Structure formats: structure tokens, C-alpha cells
């Protein structure tokens, strides 16, 4: 029997005997040779044919939908800490977009949207000044801390989300102080600019950490799909919350502060889920201190990491000096 396989298509095989000819056509679905799955088998004989499906249409559609949000080869193509981190990261992102609706509503109200006395040129200038200071703050933050973001991904991940919380808080506070509105809004924009730089840089470092099969680009793309889904869900819930709490300052502040606390907790849990296998100054000092006290590394996994990366980090060579 000779068999041909074609990815995302149809494969066929045929066998002949002295009594009859049989043609078997197989349909396979998958994005890689190691992840192919048979979906249907068509058997043809001179007198009849039969079609046997290996799965229903619903399962095929659901598989394709899931494939739009998880990397190819999941779960073996990513590290074990990928799933818990993405769950908590999506939850914190959801809370962020819900709160963003409340802060944006307050900001637009402070600018003068809906008031007859407000002018277009005045609102445009205030919005321009807000964006300008944010861009300037992002450049300055990159100049002073850009080289440290990869080495301390966990710390800067928390710092980025904390600065984002402060930025949204200033937007919500801005209507309470009309005389200092421009200053408060600019400070909030600078705070969020730190978030954009730190979050983007640490995300790149974490993507490299999650990648096990040189699939960092695929992980980044699927992370974008997950974030888009969280954004759309958060926008819908945020609009509903803004509609319900409109004209009720106590309800607005209670909702905002409650979601902020949950956002900080979700970020903490997400960072705690990470098991980074690279060394920075802090982790290296912990390993060195443990080695000097006990004569061995913290865990066998860390020892394996040190063995693999001894040329890059020089840690094992440093150990041999004691």
C-alpha cells in the first residue's frame, strides 16, 4: 500500500488485489507534521463508497477558535508557567479596561465635553499637551532605565502596572481640581508613558522565556489575540459600568478602587507564577550565598541552568574559585 499525506488537505492511498480495487482517501488537519489529526476517511470500491468522519464539525470549529489564542503545539511548545501567567494577566487586563472607561469619562468631563462654555481649541490644546508630556516622559524613562528592563522583568512588570494605576487615578481626580487640571493630566500621562515602555520591554523578555521551540513570534501574536479579546470584553463591561454609575460619585470611586485592588492582586499572582531560568544580579547573589553556605545550588533545576549557561554568565567558573 502506498500512502500520501498532505497537511490541511487530503491524503490518499490505494491497494489492489486480484479480486478488487480499493481507493482510500484520508483527510488530515493540522498546522505541523507532529500535530496532524485525521478528520475523515473516504473508501471507494467499484461498487460502493463509504465516508467515515473522525470528528464532528463543532469540534473542528472549536479547535480552530482555540488555535487563534494559543501557540502552535500548545502545551508542549511553551513553558509550564505560561498558562497560569496568561490567566492572571488576562484578568488584570480586563480590570484595567473596565477602569479605563471610568477614568476616560471623568477626563472628558473635565475637558468640557457636553458643556456649552467649552471650546474646541481649548480641549484640543489640553489633549495635545497631555500626549506631548507622555511621549517626552517615555523617552526619558527609556534613556535612564532601558538597559535594566530585561534583567528585572518581574519588578518592572509590577512597576508598569502600578504606574498605570496611578495614571488612571489622576484622570479620575482631575475634575475635582479644575485650576490644576492641566498639571494633573500631564502627570498622569507621564505615569502611563512609563507603563508603555516597561510593559512592552518586559513582555518581550517574557515571550522569550515562554518559547521552547523558537516560536516567540507565534507566542507574541497569540498574546495579542488574547489581549484583544480582554480589551473588547473590558470595554463592553466598562461601558455598562459607566452607564450604571453615571451621576453617582460614590459608586464610581467604590468600583474604581475595588477594581484597582483586584488589578494589583492579579498582577502579583501573575508575577509569582513566573519561573525565570535566567540570572540577574539578585538571583546570582542568592545562588552564590547559598553555594557558600551549603556547598550546593538551590535546586537541581538551577544547577542545570548554571551548567547550560556557564559560558554566558561565568557563574560556575566563579564557584570554582572557592
Phi and psi in degrees as a GROMACS rama.xvg file:
@    title "Ramachandran Plot"
@    xaxis  label "Phi"
@    yaxis  label "Psi"
@TYPE xy
-107.648  132.132  UNK-2
-127.453  139.994  UNK-3
-123.37  136.568  UNK-4
-120.872  137.345  UNK-5
-132.237  128.565  UNK-6
-69.7922  135.944  UNK-7
53.3849  35.8754  UNK-8
-152.373  -139.642  UNK-9
-125.298  135.222  UNK-10
-114.036  154.629  UNK-11
-137.694  153.973  UNK-12
-145.76  153.449  UNK-13
-140.365  150.465  UNK-14
-142.103  145.672  UNK-15
-129.213  148.326  UNK-16
-139.459  177.637  UNK-17
-69.5316  -22.5149  UNK-18
-98.3018  -31.6826  UNK-19
-158.165  162.542  UNK-20
-112.608  133.511  UNK-21
-126.413  129.492  UNK-22
-115.087  125.083  UNK-23
-116.192  122.472  UNK-24
-113.952  127.477  UNK-25
-116.502  137.369  UNK-26
-104.687  126.714  UNK-27
-119.762  145.582  UNK-28
-130.19  137.85  UNK-29
163.426  162.475  UNK-30
-104.153  -3.8917  UNK-31
-152.378  161.674  UNK-32
-64.9151  -25.324  UNK-33
-87.4388  -8.2944  UNK-34
-120.343  23.3076  UNK-35
-72.841  143.668  UNK-36
-135.819  137.415  UNK-37
-77.4667  128.514  UNK-38
-108.008  -26.6821  UNK-39
-159.501  152.09  UNK-40
-132.581  124.775  UNK-41
-112.585  120.545  UNK-42
-109.552  124.04  UNK-43
-117.263  131.985  UNK-44
-127.953  166.986  UNK-45
-58.3124  -23.3507  UNK-46
-111.195  -15.6594  UNK-47
-159.524  172.592  UNK-48
-147.366  155.365  UNK-49
-140.468  144.545  UNK-50
-120.918  124.153  UNK-51
-124.931  119.43  UNK-52
-93.2203  138.803  UNK-53
-87.2347  -16.6065  UNK-54
-152.889  159.357  UNK-55
-85.7887  168.497  UNK-56
-65.8574  -33.4572  UNK-57
-64.2572  -43.2223  UNK-58
-65.886  -34.8995  UNK-59
-66.6679  -42.856  UNK-60
-66.2137  -43.2242  UNK-61
-63.4605  -35.9038  UNK-62
-64.8089  -40.4325  UNK-63
-67.6476  -36.8001  UNK-64
-65.7016  -45.7121  UNK-65
-62.5279  -36.1742  UNK-66
-64.2517  -18.3655  UNK-67
-79.8096  -11.4314  UNK-68
-119.804  -11.5647  UNK-69
-122.595  150.419  UNK-70
-65.4056  156.838  UNK-71
-62.3995  136.476  UNK-72
80.7406  8.9674  UNK-73
-59.6314  136.016  UNK-74
-99.0912  -1.01967  UNK-75
-75.1838  -14.9215  UNK-76
-88.7074  -1.39864  UNK-77
-130.517  165.02  UNK-78
-73.2892  159.295  UNK-79
-62.5008  -24.2237  UNK-80
-85.3969  4.08112  UNK-81
-66.9166  -48.0262  UNK-82
-64.16  -53.6745  UNK-83
-61.368  -35.4051  UNK-84
-65.2062  -44.4091  UNK-85
-66.0367  -33.8685  UNK-86
-63.6572  -51.789  UNK-87
-68.1912  -34.5748  UNK-88
-66.0289  -38.7487  UNK-89
-67.6667  -37.378  UNK-90
-66.3709  -41.8285  UNK-91
-68.829  -34.4566  UNK-92
-66.0922  -37.8307  UNK-93
-61.7853  -44.646  UNK-94
-65.5577  -33.3272  UNK-95
-63.6902  -45.8647  UNK-96
-71.949  -28.4641  UNK-97
-67.0737  -45.4697  UNK-98
-67.9922  -29.3631  UNK-99
-61.6088  -33.6197  UNK-100
-64.791  -40.0074  UNK-101
-67.4458  -44.1224  UNK-102
-69.289  -37.3512  UNK-103
-66.5407  -38.5789  UNK-104
-61.5944  -42.4663  UNK-105
-67.0277  -39.1613  UNK-106
-65.3659  -44.9662  UNK-107
-64.4057  -35.8884  UNK-108
-65.5989  -39.034  UNK-109
-69.2394  -34.6355  UNK-110
-66.2836  -29.7031  UNK-111
118.753  13.8316  UNK-112
-63.8189  126.818  UNK-113
95.0358  -5.9221  UNK-114
-103.727  140.031  UNK-115
-70.4711  -28.5866  UNK-116
-76.7645  -13.7918  UNK-117
-75.5444  143.925  UNK-118
-112.007  151.12  UNK-119
-65.7216  -43.0706  UNK-120
-66.1308  -34.535  UNK-121
-67.2196  -45.6533  UNK-122
-65.4147  -39.2671  UNK-123
-63.8645  -41.8529  UNK-124
-65.0342  -42.1559  UNK-125
-64.1186  -41.4523  UNK-126
-67.5741  -38.8331  UNK-127
-64.3382  -44.1445  UNK-128
-63.4553  -36.547  UNK-129
-63.0653  -48.0342  UNK-130
-68.0747  -36.5602  UNK-131
-63.8445  -46.268  UNK-132
-65.4921  -33.5909  UNK-133
-65.0025  -43.5806  UNK-134
-62.9369  -42.8038  UNK-135
-63.677  -41.4025  UNK-136
-63.7183  -37.8265  UNK-137
-63.8361  -39.7439  UNK-138
-65.3796  -44.6448  UNK-139
-64.935  -39.9315  UNK-140
-65.2224  -40.6949  UNK-141
-64.2646  -36.9301  UNK-142
-63.9141  -39.5447  UNK-143
-90.6024  -30.5836  UNK-144
-125.881  4.83031  UNK-145
-60.0114  -34.9093  UNK-146
-79.8528  -9.81357  UNK-147
-101.389  -3.53075  UNK-148
-71.1779  -39.5767  UNK-149
-67.0273  -38.2446  UNK-150
-72.4085  -25.8401  UNK-151
-127.092  57.4926  UNK-152
-62.3503  -40.4116  UNK-153
-64.1852  -48.7008  UNK-154
-61.6424  -47.3033  UNK-155
-71.4456  -23.4274  UNK-156
-64.4518  -45.101  UNK-157
-67.5148  -41.4669  UNK-158
-61.773  -41.4911  UNK-159
-60.2169  -45.8294  UNK-160
-71.5861  -32.5748  UNK-161
-65.494  -41.8639  UNK-162
-65.9333  -33.4065  UNK-163
-65.4694  -40.1186  UNK-164
-61.8723  -41.3268  UNK-165
-65.4573  -38.7326  UNK-166
-62.3038  -44.4402  UNK-167
-69.7016  -31.372  UNK-168
-64.9277  -40.7536  UNK-169
-64.7993  -36.1127  UNK-170
-63.7545  -38.4067  UNK-171
-72.408  -30.4856  UNK-172
-80.9778  -25.8489  UNK-173
-52.9995  -38.7775  UNK-174
-65.5065  -18.84  UNK-175
-77.059  -17.2003  UNK-176
-130.002  77.919  UNK-177
-61.0316  -35.1975  UNK-178
-68.8211  -27.2617  UNK-179
-111.893  25.7348  UNK-180
-60.744  -47.4714  UNK-181
-62.7742  -43.0617  UNK-182
-63.0891  -44.7258  UNK-183
-64.7733  -42.9504  UNK-184
-65.4267  -39.1316  UNK-185
-66.7889  -39.3502  UNK-186
-63.0317  -40.5418  UNK-187
-64.3437  -37.9675  UNK-188
-66.7943  -39.9521  UNK-189
-62.7432  -40.7648  UNK-190
-61.6279  -43.3936  UNK-191
-70.7461  -27.2446  UNK-192
-65.2233  -36.1589  UNK-193
-61.3999  -38.6217  UNK-194
-62.1759  -45.1847  UNK-195
-61.9357  -43.2908  UNK-196
-69.288  -50.6677  UNK-197
-66.561  -40.898  UNK-198
-66.0019  -42.7677  UNK-199
-64.897  -41.4141  UNK-200
-69.4492  -43.5915  UNK-201
-68.794  -32.4634  UNK-202
-62.3766  -39.3443  UNK-203
-63.8975  -41.3601  UNK-204
-65.6274  -40.8624  UNK-205
-69.6238  -33.8491  UNK-206
-62.4163  -42.2907  UNK-207
-63.6501  -35.4869  UNK-208
-66.7871  -42.0561  UNK-209
-69.9621  -25.7383  UNK-210
-72.3504  126.36  UNK-211
-115.522  -13.7979  UNK-212
-131.16  38.7457  UNK-213
53.6077  40.8996  UNK-214
-115.932  37.0851  UNK-215
-61.5269  -38.6855  UNK-216
-64.7489  -40.1319  UNK-217
-66.1832  -41.9794  UNK-218
-62.3529  -42.1482  UNK-219
-64.7768  -41.0086  UNK-220
-65.3322  -43.6488  UNK-221
-69.4387  -32.0065  UNK-222
-64.4286  -35.713  UNK-223
-63.8049  -38.6286  UNK-224
-64.9032  -41.9823  UNK-225
-63.0492  -42.1727  UNK-226
-66.9642  -36.8789  UNK-227
-63.6144  -42.1712  UNK-228
-62.9431  -43.3998  UNK-229
-63.9129  -37.1172  UNK-230
-64.4647  -47.2892  UNK-231
-63.3412  -42.5634  UNK-232
-64.2324  -43.463  UNK-233
-64.6347  -36.5384  UNK-234
-65.8165  -41.5257  UNK-235
-64.9301  -48.7284  UNK-236
-65.2357  -36.8316  UNK-237
-65.1788  -40.4028  UNK-238
-64.4113  -39.2343  UNK-239
-64.762  -42.6623  UNK-240
-66.3502  -40.9106  UNK-241
-63.936  -36.2733  UNK-242
-67.8339  -41.383  UNK-243
-70.8382  -40.0734  UNK-244
-89.6541  1.6688  UNK-245
-60.111  127.581  UNK-246
82.8277  5.88853  UNK-247
-124.783  86.9588  UNK-248
-57.8586  -38.2203  UNK-249
-63.8059  -42.5964  UNK-250
-66.0531  -37.5018  UNK-251
-63.6756  -48.213  UNK-252
-68.0561  -37.4585  UNK-253
-64.1725  -44.3594  UNK-254
-64.8065  -43.1926  UNK-255
-64.5786  -47.6697  UNK-256
-67.2901  -37.1931  UNK-257
-64.7278  -44.6989  UNK-258
-67.7237  -32.0253  UNK-259
-66.5885  -42.7728  UNK-260
-61.9437  -42.9585  UNK-261
-64.5835  -37.906  UNK-262
-61.4718  -43.8052  UNK-263
-66.1233  -39.276  UNK-264
-66.6582  -43.4279  UNK-265
-63.8669  -37.7809  UNK-266
-65.6225  -40.6921  UNK-267
-62.5335  -43.7373  UNK-268
-66.2881  -37.5811  UNK-269
-63.4625  -43.9293  UNK-270
-67.4315  -37.5915  UNK-271
-65.729  -24.7082  UNK-272
-73.2424  -20.534  UNK-273
-73.6636  136.776  UNK-274
-123.995  79.1842  UNK-275
-70.8799  140.036  UNK-276
-106.605  13.3534  UNK-277
-106.343  161.389  UNK-278
-109.343  136.282  UNK-279
-121.135  -172.116  UNK-280
-61.8861  -41.7384  UNK-281
-68.4424  -47.3144  UNK-282
-68.1447  -34.5836  UNK-283
-65.2602  -40.6596  UNK-284
-65.8167  -36.1179  UNK-285
-64.4057  -43.8342  UNK-286
-64.7185  -41.8272  UNK-287
-64.3775  -43.5718  UNK-288
-64.6806  -40.7209  UNK-289
-65.474  -39.0837  UNK-290
-65.4835  -42.1077  UNK-291
-68.3589  -29.6103  UNK-292
-84.5835  -38.3077  UNK-293
-112.985  -17.4618  UNK-294
82.3436  7.24043  UNK-295
-149.103  165.333  UNK-296
-73.9708  177.209  UNK-297
-69.237  -47.8873  UNK-298
-142.528  164.444  UNK-299
-64.3673  -30.4226  UNK-300
-66.302  -40.8106  UNK-301
-66.2266  -39.8146  UNK-302
-61.6499  -39.4197  UNK-303
-65.2456  -40.9901  UNK-304
-62.1034  -41.6889  UNK-305
-63.9909  -38.4635  UNK-306
-65.6982  -42.4896  UNK-307
-67.831  -37.2444  UNK-308
-106.506  19.7112  UNK-309
-66.4075  -31.2682  UNK-310
-70.2149  -37.7712  UNK-311
-73.1451  -41.8919  UNK-312
-100.665  -23.621  UNK-313
71.0745  17.7808  UNK-314
-73.4683  -43.588  UNK-315
-63.1728  -39.6468  UNK-316
-62.0437  -36.8926  UNK-317
-68.0842  -37.0834  UNK-318
-61.2645  -39.0175  UNK-319
-67.0254  -11.8582  UNK-320
-78.6952  -12.9815  UNK-321
